Amino acid sequence: HRRYPRSVLRRIAFIVFAQRIGLTLEEIGAELAKLPADRVPSRRDWSRLSGQWTKRIDQRIAELQRLRSGLTECIGCGCLSIDRCSLANPTDMAGRKGPGPRYWLG
């Protein structure tokens, strides 16, 4: 077994975590570039990076809640095939806002 330095393992864990909250690899690279190159990143360094993602996580939670609601509610897709949709989206008013699930998109 090859042993990796803790700093490498922390960076891998950071990458996995960042991907889970929706950051792209490009964004993750930019975040990692903010870490000090001359020393092992401290807990404070990691906190400073991840602490800025609260808004991103809140947006993702809101998106997932809209998705969950869309399982049983009108999402504004324009289908009008469910009785409930004709009440929530009469004459496809959501369709006027553009294509796709307008209510789910927020």
Secondary structure in CASP SS format (residue, H / E / C, confidence):
PFRMAT SS
TARGET T0000
AUTHOR 0000-0000-0000
METHOD secondary structure of the structure
MODEL  1
H C 1.00
R C 1.00
R C 1.00
Y C 1.00
P C 1.00
R H 1.00
S H 1.00
V H 1.00
L H 1.00
R H 1.00
R H 1.00
I H 1.00
A H 1.00
F H 1.00
I H 1.00
V H 1.00
F H 1.00
A H 1.00
Q H 1.00
R H 1.00
I C 1.00
G C 1.00
L C 1.00
T C 1.00
L H 1.00
E H 1.00
E H 1.00
I H 1.00
G H 1.00
A H 1.00
E H 1.00
L H 1.00
A C 1.00
K C 1.00
L C 1.00
P C 1.00
A C 1.00
D C 1.00
R C 1.00
V C 1.00
P C 1.00
S C 1.00
R H 1.00
R H 1.00
D H 1.00
W H 1.00
S H 1.00
R H 1.00
L H 1.00
S H 1.00
G H 1.00
Q H 1.00
W H 1.00
T H 1.00
K H 1.00
R H 1.00
I H 1.00
D H 1.00
Q H 1.00
R H 1.00
I H 1.00
A H 1.00
E H 1.00
L H 1.00
Q H 1.00
R H 1.00
L H 1.00
R H 1.00
S H 1.00
G H 1.00
L C 1.00
T C 1.00
E C 1.00
C C 1.00
I C 1.00
G C 1.00
C C 1.00
G C 1.00
C C 1.00
L C 1.00
S C 1.00
I C 1.00
D H 1.00
R H 1.00
C H 1.00
S H 1.00
L H 1.00
A H 1.00
N C 1.00
P H 1.00
T H 1.00
D H 1.00
M H 1.00
A H 1.00
G H 1.00
R H 1.00
K H 1.00
G C 1.00
P C 1.00
G C 1.00
P C 1.00
R H 1.00
Y H 1.00
W H 1.00
L H 1.00
G C 1.00
END
